[in-house]
Amino acid sequence: MKFYNRDKELEYLEKIEMQSKQSAQMTFLVGRRRIGKTSLLQKSTIGRTALYFFVARKNEVLLCEEFVEEIRHKLSKEVYGSFLSFKDIFGWLLELSTHTHFTLILDEFQEFYSVNASVYSEMQMLWDKYKESSKMNLILCGSVYSMMNKIFENSKEPLFGRATQRINLKEFSVQTLKEIYTDNYPNYSPEDFIAFYTITGGVAKYVELLVEAKVFSYNAILNHICSEYSLFVDEGKNVLIDEFGKDYGNYFSILSLIASSKTSRTAIESILGMQVGGFLDRLESDFGIIKKVKPIFSKPNSRSLKYQINDNFLSFWFRFFYKFRSAVEIGNFEYLRTIIQRDFNMYSGKILEKYFINKISLEGNYSQIGTYWEKGNRNEIDIVAINEIEKNIEFIEVKRNSEKINLLELKMKSQNIVKMHSGFNFIYKGLSLKDI
């Protein structure tokens, strides 16, 4: 698959590269697994001198042997003696960078915790020693969100305050995803596209897997992912198991409930029979997997809130693959496919709302966009978009089927908002699969 988008990130990396020619730069780049971090960095270093070190979970001496070979290959320099620790290699490279400019990429940087946790303090000591004279462009890349945040943003950690830039790589925008889909499957139906968006969520690797397999239609996608050899079957576990460690069972149970529309803390606790406040806080703050959703216009201390999984694929995986894991474990993928077909229309309704919120956000016409509901989930409005400058408020109802949109009912639901915003213009409209 050809390289799409990432223009903003490439431009930023180019700026950092130029700065590093004058003074050393330390950038940490974080993003969930499969998001395309390595491809972005490879693209950004084309035509430049760049070392790429992948930090695998293996003996430090063996890692150093691999790194030395990369140095010989990329820098065309003979390395004399034996480097038995990363500290020795990093010190040698920093000294070299005082008179030779190059980029050093350390991928899966958080894995040094498993290899040798003292690496972080050793790097801090060496960086502080050489940073004034070095011209190294150091990029530290990781996919375990909680550990990368700990390394760079916990004041007790040695590398705290050393990074000069941070990049949080996100999924493809709906605009880019539609471009990719149109390029490869121009005669698609809206039903096909919403299935593609639901499964991939714009995560580069998932998009690439479906594109390379030429799987684009709704039925073809379901057949592809619901098979014994599908890479999607265990993907949720593979992505998150390192994040959660031994407590993964509780986290997985909570995420499964959220994906099944049990989105309030009260509902989750009543089903699990345990307090989940700490788990929810960590899922949001430490792992970045969920977020709180409050009604638009609600007060900051409002207790009316729901939880939502940020990642489309993980939401889908917990809703179907994890919830029906017994069928998966015995290889009954036809049963799983039947369940998905049965529930997909209802499930994808919320994904369609998310799609339109993202699409409207990209238009840049609004100061605030959100959802609305009142106590007891009354008067729910799918999307409320506000333009403070032009004094416009748009109320939008989202339905898969345009014939089910009821603008009169939408006006009734909005009455309390209208009363609080005299002087505003109010616009009512519906969006459906036809508007994708």
Secondary structure, 3 states (H helix, E strand, C coil): CCCCCCHHHHHHHHHHHHHHCCCCEEEEEECCCCCCHHHHHHHHCCCCCEEEEECCCCCHHHHHHHHHHHHHHHHCCCCCCCCCCHHHHHHHHHHHCCCCCEEEEEECHHHHHHHCCCHHHHHHHHHHHHCCCCCEEEEEEECCHHHHHHHHHCCCCCCCCCCCEEEECCCCCHHHHHHHHHHHCCCCCHHHHHHHHHHHCCCHHHHHHHHHCCCCCHHHHHHHHCCCCCCCCCHHHHHHHHHHHHHHHHHHHHHHHHHCCCCCHHHHHHHHCCCCHHHHHHHHHCCCCEEEECCCCCCCCCCCCEEEECCHHHHHHHHHHHCCHHHHHCCCHHHHHHHHHHHHHHHHHHHHHHHHHHHHHHHCCCCEEEEEEEHHHEEEEEEEEEECCCCEEEEEEECCCHHHCCHHHHHHHCHHHHHHCCCCEEEEEEECHHHC
